[in-house]
């Protein structure tokens, strides 16, 4: 398997049609079987009114088949503090995902603001 248990990931669900819910997951892979991953982490949903991704309060367990074409999967820094991950807009980079420390991922090409 190309993704291993213990790795941390950022997953973007591709929008299938205009106006579909934009959903991202940031978490740690706890198990894999083939291309199917069990991930424990946080879900972020795009809030059109606030023009940002809002984190759901509770950590969730999500099952994702990373071989499906509907996902963009990023392996992120193993030291990422999942409890502190948030989306920010910066004038120089656009939309980034960060834990405020070592981890920062520019996802501007997937966001509505640039």
Phi and psi in degrees as GROMACS dihedral restraints (atoms count N, CA, C in turn):
[ dihedral_restraints ]
;  ai    aj    ak    al  type     phi  dphi    fc
    3     4     5     6     1   -80.5    20    10
    4     5     6     7     1   -22.3    20    10
    6     7     8     9     1  -112.1    20    10
    7     8     9    10     1   132.0    20    10
    9    10    11    12     1  -113.2    20    10
   10    11    12    13     1   152.6    20    10
   12    13    14    15     1   -55.9    20    10
   13    14    15    16     1   138.4    20    10
   15    16    17    18     1   100.5    20    10
   16    17    18    19     1   -21.8    20    10
   18    19    20    21     1   -76.2    20    10
   19    20    21    22     1   152.3    20    10
   21    22    23    24     1  -103.1    20    10
   22    23    24    25     1   143.5    20    10
   24    25    26    27     1  -136.9    20    10
   25    26    27    28     1   154.9    20    10
   27    28    29    30     1  -121.2    20    10
   28    29    30    31     1   121.7    20    10
   30    31    32    33     1  -122.0    20    10
   31    32    33    34     1   129.6    20    10
   33    34    35    36     1  -110.3    20    10
   34    35    36    37     1   129.1    20    10
   36    37    38    39     1   -85.1    20    10
   37    38    39    40     1   124.6    20    10
   39    40    41    42     1   -71.3    20    10
   40    41    42    43     1   138.0    20    10
   42    43    44    45     1   -69.7    20    10
   43    44    45    46     1   128.4    20    10
   45    46    47    48     1   -85.3    20    10
   46    47    48    49     1   -21.7    20    10
   48    49    50    51     1  -156.9    20    10
   49    50    51    52     1   160.2    20    10
   51    52    53    54     1   -61.4    20    10
   52    53    54    55     1   132.8    20    10
   54    55    56    57     1    89.7    20    10
   55    56    57    58     1    -2.8    20    10
   57    58    59    60     1   -72.6    20    10
   58    59    60    61     1   154.2    20    10
   60    61    62    63     1   -63.4    20    10
   61    62    63    64     1   130.9    20    10
   63    64    65    66     1   -95.4    20    10
   64    65    66    67     1   117.6    20    10
   66    67    68    69     1  -126.9    20    10
   67    68    69    70     1   134.1    20    10
   69    70    71    72     1  -127.4    20    10
   70    71    72    73     1   153.6    20    10
   72    73    74    75     1  -129.4    20    10
   73    74    75    76     1   135.6    20    10
   75    76    77    78     1  -124.3    20    10
   76    77    78    79     1   121.9    20    10
   78    79    80    81     1  -170.2    20    10
   79    80    81    82     1  -169.8    20    10
   81    82    83    84     1  -115.0    20    10
   82    83    84    85     1   133.8    20    10
   84    85    86    87     1   -72.8    20    10
   85    86    87    88     1   124.2    20    10
   87    88    89    90     1  -103.2    20    10
   88    89    90    91     1   -20.2    20    10
   90    91    92    93     1  -161.6    20    10
   91    92    93    94     1   152.6    20    10
   93    94    95    96     1  -137.3    20    10
   94    95    96    97     1   149.3    20    10
   96    97    98    99     1  -146.1    20    10
   97    98    99   100     1   107.7    20    10
   99   100   101   102     1    64.0    20    10
  100   101   102   103     1  -128.2    20    10
  102   103   104   105     1   -95.6    20    10
  103   104   105   106     1     3.8    20    10
  105   106   107   108     1   -90.2    20    10
  106   107   108   109     1   129.0    20    10
  108   109   110   111     1  -119.9    20    10
  109   110   111   112     1   138.6    20    10
  111   112   113   114     1   -99.3    20    10
  112   113   114   115     1   122.7    20    10
  114   115   116   117     1  -124.5    20    10
  115   116   117   118     1   130.9    20    10
  117   118   119   120     1  -106.2    20    10
  118   119   120   121     1   118.7    20    10
  120   121   122   123     1  -176.9    20    10
  121   122   123   124     1  -157.6    20    10
  123   124   125   126     1  -111.7    20    10
  124   125   126   127     1   143.3    20    10
  126   127   128   129     1  -100.8    20    10
  127   128   129   130     1   137.6    20    10
  129   130   131   132     1  -119.5    20    10
  130   131   132   133     1   131.4    20    10
  132   133   134   135     1  -117.6    20    10
  133   134   135   136     1   135.9    20    10
  135   136   137   138     1   -71.7    20    10
  136   137   138   139     1   125.9    20    10
  138   139   140   141     1  -101.6    20    10
  139   140   141   142     1   106.9    20    10
  141   142   143   144     1   -63.5    20    10
  142   143   144   145     1   -33.0    20    10
  144   145   146   147     1   -69.3    20    10
  145   146   147   148     1   -37.2    20    10
  147   148   149   150     1   -94.3    20    10
  148   149   150   151     1    -9.4    20    10
  150   151   152   153     1    56.0    20    10
  151   152   153   154     1    43.3    20    10
  153   154   155   156     1  -154.2    20    10
  154   155   156   157     1   170.3    20    10
  156   157   158   159     1   -91.4    20    10
  157   158   159   160     1   127.7    20    10
  159   160   161   162     1  -104.1    20    10
  160   161   162   163     1   133.2    20    10
  162   163   164   165     1   -84.0    20    10
  163   164   165   166     1   133.3    20    10
  165   166   167   168     1   -68.5    20    10
  166   167   168   169     1   144.8    20    10
  168   169   170   171     1   -65.1    20    10
  169   170   171   172     1   -41.9    20    10
  171   172   173   174     1   -98.1    20    10
  172   173   174   175     1   143.2    20    10
  174   175   176   177     1   -65.4    20    10
  175   176   177   178     1   144.4    20    10
  177   178   179   180     1  -128.9    20    10
  178   179   180   181     1   161.7    20    10
  180   181   182   183     1  -105.7    20    10
  181   182   183   184     1   123.0    20    10
  183   184   185   186     1  -121.6    20    10
  184   185   186   187     1   138.7    20    10
  186   187   188   189     1  -106.2    20    10
  187   188   189   190     1   125.8    20    10
  189   190   191   192     1  -134.0    20    10
  190   191   192   193     1   133.3    20    10
  192   193   194   195     1   -93.8    20    10
  193   194   195   196     1   100.1    20    10
  195   196   197   198     1   -69.5    20    10
  196   197   198   199     1    -9.3    20    10
  198   199   200   201     1   -81.9    20    10
  199   200   201   202     1   -13.5    20    10
  201   202   203   204     1   -69.1    20    10
  202   203   204   205     1   148.1    20    10
  204   205   206   207     1   -74.8    20    10
  205   206   207   208     1    -8.5    20    10
  207   208   209   210     1   -85.3    20    10
  208   209   210   211     1     7.4    20    10
  210   211   212   213     1  -126.4    20    10
  211   212   213   214     1   145.5    20    10
  213   214   215   216     1  -115.0    20    10
  214   215   216   217     1   118.7    20    10
  216   217   218   219     1  -113.4    20    10
  217   218   219   220     1   127.9    20    10
  219   220   221   222     1  -116.7    20    10
  220   221   222   223     1   129.4    20    10
  222   223   224   225     1   -81.1    20    10
  223   224   225   226     1   127.9    20    10
  225   226   227   228     1  -112.9    20    10
  226   227   228   229     1   170.5    20    10
  228   229   230   231     1   -53.5    20    10
  229   230   231   232     1   131.4    20    10
  231   232   233   234     1   -64.6    20    10
  232   233   234   235     1   -18.1    20    10
  234   235   236   237     1   -90.4    20    10
  235   236   237   238     1     4.1    20    10
  237   238   239   240     1   -58.7    20    10
  238   239   240   241     1   131.2    20    10
  240   241   242   243     1   -88.0    20    10
  241   242   243   244     1    98.6    20    10
  243   244   245   246     1   -59.8    20    10
  244   245   246   247     1   -31.6    20    10
  246   247   248   249     1   -68.3    20    10
  247   248   249   250     1   -18.6    20    10
  249   250   251   252     1  -106.7    20    10
  250   251   252   253     1     0.2    20    10
  252   253   254   255     1   -66.0    20    10
  253   254   255   256     1   135.5    20    10
  255   256   257   258     1  -150.8    20    10
  256   257   258   259     1   163.3    20    10
  258   259   260   261     1   -99.4    20    10
  259   260   261   262     1   138.8    20    10
  261   262   263   264     1  -135.3    20    10
  262   263   264   265     1   154.5    20    10
  264   265   266   267     1  -110.0    20    10
  265   266   267   268     1   125.3    20    10
  267   268   269   270     1  -120.1    20    10
  268   269   270   271     1   142.2    20    10
  270   271   272   273     1   -64.5    20    10
  271   272   273   274     1   -29.3    20    10
  273   274   275   276     1   -85.1    20    10
  274   275   276   277     1   -27.5    20    10
  276   277   278   279     1  -118.6    20    10
  277   278   279   280     1   -19.5    20    10
  279   280   281   282     1    89.4    20    10
  280   281   282   283     1  -138.3    20    10
  282   283   284   285     1   -84.0    20    10
  283   284   285   286     1   125.5    20    10
  285   286   287   288     1  -128.3    20    10
  286   287   288   289     1   154.2    20    10
  288   289   290   291     1  -109.8    20    10
  289   290   291   292     1   130.9    20    10
  291   292   293   294     1  -150.4    20    10
  292   293   294   295     1   156.4    20    10
  294   295   296   297     1  -102.6    20    10
  295   296   297   298     1     8.2    20    10
  297   298   299   300     1    80.2    20    10
  298   299   300   301     1     0.7    20    10
  300   301   302   303     1  -125.6    20    10
  301   302   303   304     1  -118.0    20    10
  303   304   305   306     1   -73.7    20    10
  304   305   306   307     1   -32.1    20    10
  306   307   308   309     1   -88.2    20    10
  307   308   309   310     1   127.9    20    10
  309   310   311   312     1  -152.3    20    10
  310   311   312   313     1   127.9    20    10
  312   313   314   315     1  -131.5    20    10
  313   314   315   316     1   120.3    20    10
  315   316   317   318     1   -78.9    20    10
  316   317   318   319     1   119.0    20    10
  318   319   320   321     1  -119.3    20    10
  319   320   321   322     1    25.3    20    10
  321   322   323   324     1   -56.6    20    10
  322   323   324   325     1   -36.7    20    10
  324   325   326   327     1   -67.3    20    10
  325   326   327   328     1   -12.7    20    10
  327   328   329   330     1  -106.6    20    10
  328   329   330   331     1    -0.4    20    10
  330   331   332   333     1  -101.7    20    10
  331   332   333   334     1   170.7    20    10
  333   334   335   336     1   -86.3    20    10
  334   335   336   337     1   -19.3    20    10
  336   337   338   339     1  -108.5    20    10
  337   338   339   340     1   143.7    20    10
